[in-house]
Amino acid sequence: MKFKLLVLVILLANLYSLQAQEVNLTDGCVTDFSEDIDYFPQKAAIVDAARFTVQYFNHYKVVSVSDAFDGAPEFSYVLVQCGSPMPPAEDFAAGAQFIEVPAGNLIALSTTQLPALSQLDLLDQLIGVDSGFYISTPEVTDMVAAGDVAEVGFGAEINIERVLELDPDLVLSYGFNPATDAHPVLLEAGLFTALDASWRELSPLGRAEWLKFTALFYNQEARANEVYADIAAAYEAVKTLAADLSEAQRPKVLTNAFLGYADAWFIPGGDTYIGQLIRDAGGELLLAEEGSMASQGLSFEVVYDGGLEADIWLVETFGVYAGADLLALDSRFGDFAAYQNGNIWNNNRDENANGGNNYYESGATNPHLVLADLLAIFHPDLLPERDFAFYQRLAVE
C-alpha cells in the first residue's frame, strides 16, 4: 500500500511539473530543470516579417536573421532558458551566438529599437544608446539626460571600452556595411550582438513586427503578440477605408525631391515600404516602377515631365519646413502643380531640437499612425478630424 501511494505521489508530482509551465519565465531562471517541459508555452507567431524566424525546442529557441544587409550571411542566435543546459555548439551553424534568456542589460544602437522597448515595458533593461542627440522617445531622452543611459558612439568608431565597462548582456545593432558597422567590432570584443534587419522589410507591418524580435530575448512573446495584433488591426482598419476607391479617386502622389549632391531624384518602387503605404492609403505613386522593391534615381528633367501635375507632393526632405525652403533648393520646384496648389507635405512634424525625426523612430513601429496621416492627406473627407502624428502641410507664399 505504501509503495502504491509513493508511486501515485511521484506521478502526481511529475504531472504537476509538466503542467506547471503555463507562461514564459520573464523574471528568474528554472530551478528544477526537466527536458520534458516546454519552457516557452507562449510563442511568437511571425505573421508579416520576412527577415527573421524563430524555432522552439522546449528549453531553447533558435532565432535566424537573413538579408541584414547586402551580401549578408544568415545570422543565428540560440536563446537558452536560464537554469537549463546549453545545447551542444556543434549542433548549430558556425558563428551561432548563445545567450541565456530572459536577457538582462541592453544597449540599443538604433533609435528605431526604442519604441519597441517602451511598448514591451523593457526600458528598465536599457543601459546604453549610440547617442541621445536624435532620440525622440521621451522616456529615453529623460534617461540619457539623467545619466541612467550611457552614450557609446556610432559604427566602427563605437567606444568599445565604454561598452565593456557597461557589460551588457545584449547589444542590438544593425548592418549596412561591415567595414563601417559596429557589429564586427562588438563581436570581436566577445559581446553578444544581435542584428536588427527591420529596415530591410518591404512591408510596413513586416517592419513593425520586429518588436517580436526584441521580445524573444526577454521571453515576452505574449506581450509582443498582443501589441503587434493591436498595431496590425489598427493598420487594417485604416487601410479598409481606402480599399474601395476607384482609380479616378486616387490622387497622384509625387515623393521626395531632387538633391543636387546626389545628382538624382529617388522614386520608390511600387513594392517598397513607401510604395505600399501610399497604395494602402488610397494614392497612386507617380513614376514608380511597378513591382519594384527598390528606389530608382531619376534626373530632374524626367521627374519634371512626369510629376509636374501631381496632386500631392510628399517632399520627405530634411530641412524643408516651408515652400520657401524648397525654392531655396531649386526654383523650378515652384512650377509643380502641388506647390502652386499648396498641397505639399513633409514628415517632419515631430522633430526634436537636434533634428531627430520621430517619423523614422516611432513611425517604424507604428505604421498605422503613418498610414492614417497619409489617408487624411489623400482623402481628408475620410479622416476629417485627423490630428497628424508625423506629417505637416508646408506653407506656400
Secondary structure, 3 states (H helix, E strand, C coil): CHHHHHHHHHHHHHHHHHHHCCCCCCCCCCCCCCCCCCCCCCCCCCCCCCCEEEEEECCEEEEEECCCCCCCCCEEEEEEECCCCCCCHHHCCCCCEEEEECCCCEEECCHHHHHHHHHCCCHHHEEEECCCCCCCCHHHHHHHHCCCCEECCCHHHCCHHHHHHHCCCEEEECCCCCCCCCHHHHHHCCCCEEECCHHHCCCHHHHHCCHHHHHHCCCCHHHHHHHHHHHHHHHHHHHHHCCCCCHHHCCEEEECCCECCCCEEEECCCCCHHHHHHHHCCCEECCCCCCCCCCEEECHHHHHHHHCCCCEEECCCCCCCEHHHHHHHCHHHHHCHHHHCCCEEECCCCECCCCCEHHHCHHHHCHHHHHHHHHHHHCCCCCCCCCCCCCEECECC
